[in-house]
Amino acid sequence: MASMASRVPSWVERMLIPTLESKIRTIVAEELAKYGKTVDVRFEAVDARFEGVSAKLEALNSEMDARFDAVDERLDSLEARLDVVKEIAEIKARLNVIEKQRGISE
């Protein structure tokens, strides 16, 4: 092998090496371009999935906000009712005191 290499004329070496190097660079560039396209397609698919998940989370967030608003409204209503119940209890307590003072029994 070594003896064969020494027999290759230098002008052949000067012509072949740049040509081979150019072809190799072209092949590598083409393969990298294919790989880049494949990676781009996969990233686009992942992006689409994330957008879908993001949309679902936004919808869920809106639904939860609506439910929390409804619960807040119910709590406000209950607080108002509790105030009325508290006032009625106070009135009953006062009435019981007045009835005991006047000797009225149930």
C-alpha positions in Angstrom: 0.0 0.0 0.0 2.7 2.4 1.0 4.6 1.7 -2.2 1.4 2.3 -4.3 0.9 5.6 -2.6 4.5 6.6 -3.4 3.8 5.8 -7.1 0.8 8.3 -7.4 2.1 11.2 -9.3 1.8 14.5 -7.4 -0.3 16.1 -10.1 -3.0 13.4 -9.6 -2.9 14.0 -5.9 -3.2 17.8 -6.4 -6.3 17.2 -8.7 -8.0 14.5 -6.7 -7.7 15.8 -3.2 -9.5 19.1 -3.8 -12.2 17.4 -5.9 -12.8 14.7 -3.2 -12.8 17.4 -0.5 -15.3 19.4 -2.4 -17.5 16.3 -3.0 -17.3 15.4 0.7 -18.2 18.9 1.8 -21.2 18.8 -0.6 -22.4 15.5 0.7 -21.9 16.6 4.4 -23.8 19.8 3.7 -26.7 17.9 2.0 -26.9 15.5 4.9 -26.9 18.3 7.5 -29.6 20.1 5.5 -31.8 16.9 5.6 -31.1 16.5 9.3 -31.9 20.2 9.9 -35.2 19.8 8.1 -36.1 16.7 10.2 -35.2 18.5 13.4 -37.3 21.6 12.3 -40.3 19.4 11.5 -40.1 17.7 14.9 -39.7 21.0 16.7 -42.8 22.3 14.9 -44.7 19.2 16.0 -43.6 19.8 19.6 -44.6 23.5 19.4 -48.0 22.5 18.1 -48.5 20.2 21.0 -47.4 22.9 23.5 -49.8 25.3 21.8 -52.6 22.8 22.2 -51.8 22.2 25.9 -51.5 26.0 26.5 -54.9 26.5 24.9 -56.4 23.8 27.1 -54.8 25.3 30.2 -56.2 28.8 29.4 -59.7 27.3 28.9 -59.4 25.5 32.2 -58.1 28.7 33.9 -61.1 30.6 32.6 -63.5 27.9 33.7 -61.9 27.9 37.2 -62.1 31.7 37.4 -65.8 31.5 36.6 -66.4 28.8 39.2 -64.5 30.8 41.8 -66.6 33.9 41.0 -69.8 31.9 41.4 -68.5 30.6 44.8 -67.7 34.1 45.9 -71.2 35.3 45.0 -72.7 32.4 47.0 -70.4 33.2 50.0 -71.5 36.9 49.8 -75.1 35.8 49.8 -74.5 33.5 52.7 -72.8 36.3 54.6 -75.8 38.5 54.1 -78.1 35.7 55.3 -75.9 35.1 58.3 -76.1 38.8 59.3 -79.9 38.5 59.1 -79.9 35.3 61.2 -77.6 36.9 63.7 -80.0 39.9 64.0 -83.0 37.6 64.4 -81.1 35.7 67.1 -80.4 39.0 68.9 -84.0 40.0 68.7 -85.2 36.6 70.1 -82.7 37.0 72.9 -84.0 40.5 73.7 -87.6 39.2 73.5 -86.8 36.4 75.9 -85.3 38.9 78.4 -88.4 41.1 78.0 -90.8 38.2 78.5 -88.9 37.1 81.6 -89.0 40.6 83.0 -92.8 40.7 82.4 -93.3 37.2 83.6 -94.5 35.9 80.3 -93.6 32.3 79.8 -94.0 30.1 76.8 
